[in-house]
Amino acid sequence: MREAWGVLLLLLIAGGAAYAHTTTTTEEFSRYNVGWNGTSALAESEDPGATLLILAPDRPFTPGEVGALRAFLDDGGRVLVADEEGGANPLLADLGSTIRVRPGNLSSLDRGHTDPGLFRCYAVGNETLFAGIETVLANRPAAIEGGEGLLETSVLTWDDADGDGRVSGDETFSRHVVCAREGNLIVLGDPSLFVNAMLAENPVFIENLGSVRIDPHSGTGTANPIINTRVWIQETPLATAALAALAILPVAWHFGRKRDD
């Protein structure tokens, strides 16, 4: 009997180690990434009645989904789109918004870090998301065009097209809007504000945001088939029951054989 329990304990330890190893990922923005560039901490704050966050969208919206978003906005819901690559622009156009994300390589001398892409932006609009905030630390944000500006860079900012870290060629200093709104729709050019490492850098911003509901189109998923299989099992009661039965059967068989002996 003692030997059987020892074997069972070893199996549980090995299974736990394998589970921990195969259920994490290093993919940027993934909710299964517990590292600095993941969103595992953000995913814990999901709330069905909160702000709808579309974070680094990685696939298109159907007409029906666009209609549902438009109805959600019309009913007073708040949608926050965070994108730096321009993937959200088709959705914004379909929603009838004039706001657009303009990818680039914004850099600034207004920084406290050696990296010119990590710099302070200033709250300029009347929006509860930035209440009590003077500056937000951004990480290589994209410029935002259209709408009412809420967050902008200092005048010591430029689009570093050649990536040499200094103003050269046709590059010039100017202010750039990195967050704007139209009604209840807010567009932020920096999805990295929501990764684990940046949450502590902007605590009042995260507090003002409150709980969120992450839209399925967000790039917070994973391509890891093991993680996706685990999530499917967790969300499928029949599969969960079958897996539990498979785990119990060998133990039951072992003890049943011992009893027969």
Residue pairs with C-beta under 8 A, 6 or more apart in sequence:
1 258
4 254
4 255
4 258
8 251
22 224
22 226
22 227
23 32
23 226
23 227
23 230
24 32
24 33
24 34
24 227
25 32
25 33
25 38
25 222
25 224
25 227
26 33
26 35
26 37
26 38
27 33
27 38
27 222
27 223
27 224
28 37
28 38
28 195
28 219
29 37
29 38
29 39
29 55
29 56
29 191
29 194
29 195
29 218
29 219
29 220
30 38
30 39
30 219
30 220
30 221
30 222
31 38
31 39
31 40
31 42
31 43
31 214
31 220
31 221
31 222
32 38
32 40
32 222
32 224
32 227
33 39
33 40
33 196
33 222
34 40
34 196
35 196
36 195
36 196
36 197
37 192
37 195
37 196
37 197
38 195
38 196
39 55
39 194
39 195
39 196
39 214
39 220
40 196
41 196
41 199
42 194
42 195
42 196
42 199
42 212
42 214
42 220
43 214
43 220
45 210
45 211
45 212
46 211
46 212
46 213
46 214
47 210
47 211
47 212
47 213
48 213
49 213
50 210
50 211
50 212
50 213
51 78
51 79
51 80
51 209
51 210
51 211
51 212
51 213
52 69
52 72
52 77
52 78
52 79
52 80
52 212
52 213
52 215
53 80
53 82
53 194
53 212
53 213
53 214
53 215
53 218
54 79
54 80
54 81
54 82
54 83
54 88
54 91
54 215
54 217
54 218
55 82
55 191
55 194
55 214
55 215
55 218
55 219
55 220
56 82
56 83
56 84
56 85
56 87
56 191
56 218
56 219
56 220
57 81
57 83
57 87
57 88
57 91
57 215
57 217
57 218
57 219
58 87
58 217
58 218
58 219
58 221
59 217
60 90
60 91
61 69
61 90
61 91
61 94
61 217
63 94
65 217
66 91
66 94
66 95
69 79
69 91
69 95
70 95
70 96
72 79
73 79
73 95
73 183
73 184
73 185
76 184
77 184
78 184
78 186
79 184
79 185
79 186
80 129
80 186
80 187
80 188
80 209
80 212
81 88
81 91
81 92
81 185
81 186
81 187
81 188
82 187
82 188
82 189
82 190
82 191
82 193
82 194
83 101
83 142
83 187
83 188
83 189
83 191
84 101
84 103
84 140
84 141
84 142
84 189
84 190
84 191
84 192
85 101
85 103
85 142
86 100
86 101
86 102
86 103
86 142
87 101
88 101
88 187
89 100
89 101
92 99
92 100
92 101
92 187
95 185
97 146
97 147
97 182
97 185
97 187
98 146
98 147
98 182
99 144
99 145
99 146
99 147
99 180
99 181
99 182
99 185
99 187
100 144
100 145
100 146
101 142
101 143
101 144
101 187
101 189
102 142
102 143
102 144
102 145
102 189
103 142
104 142
104 143
104 159
104 161
105 117
105 140
105 159
105 160
105 161
105 163
106 117
106 140
106 141
106 142
106 143
106 153
106 157
106 158
106 159
106 160
106 176
106 178
107 116
107 117
107 119
107 157
107 158
107 159
107 160
107 165
108 116
108 119
108 120
108 153
108 154
108 156
108 157
108 158
109 116
109 156
109 157
110 119
110 120
110 153
110 154
110 156
110 157
111 118
111 119
111 120
112 120
113 119
116 160
116 165
117 139
117 140
118 137
118 138
118 139
118 140
119 137
119 138
119 153
119 154
119 157
120 135
120 136
120 137
120 138
120 154
121 135
121 136
121 137
121 138
121 141
121 151
121 152
121 153
121 178
121 179
122 134
122 135
122 151
122 152
122 153
122 154
123 130
123 133
123 134
123 135
123 136
123 150
123 151
124 149
124 150
124 151
124 152
125 148
125 149
125 150
125 151
125 180
125 181
127 150
127 181
127 186
128 208
129 150
129 186
129 205
129 208
129 209
130 136
130 150
130 151
130 205
130 208
131 208
132 204
132 208
133 204
133 205
133 208
136 151
136 193
136 202
136 205
137 198
137 201
137 202
138 153
138 178
138 190
138 193
139 190
139 192
139 193
139 198
140 190
140 192
141 178
141 188
141 189
141 190
142 178
142 189
142 190
143 159
143 176
143 177
143 178
143 189
144 177
144 178
144 179
144 180
144 187
144 188
144 189
145 177
145 180
146 180
146 182
147 180
147 181
147 182
147 185
147 187
148 180
148 181
148 182
149 177
149 179
149 180
150 177
150 179
150 180
150 181
150 186
151 177
151 178
151 179
151 188
152 175
152 176
152 177
152 178
153 175
153 176
153 178
154 175
155 173
155 174
155 175
156 173
157 173
157 174
157 175
157 176
158 167
158 171
158 172
158 173
158 174
159 171
159 176
160 166
160 167
160 171
161 169
161 171
162 168
162 169
162 171
167 173
178 188
178 189
178 190
179 186
179 187
179 188
179 189
179 190
180 186
180 187
181 187
191 219
192 198
193 202
193 205
199 206
214 220
221 228
222 228
232 239
233 239
233 240
233 243
234 240
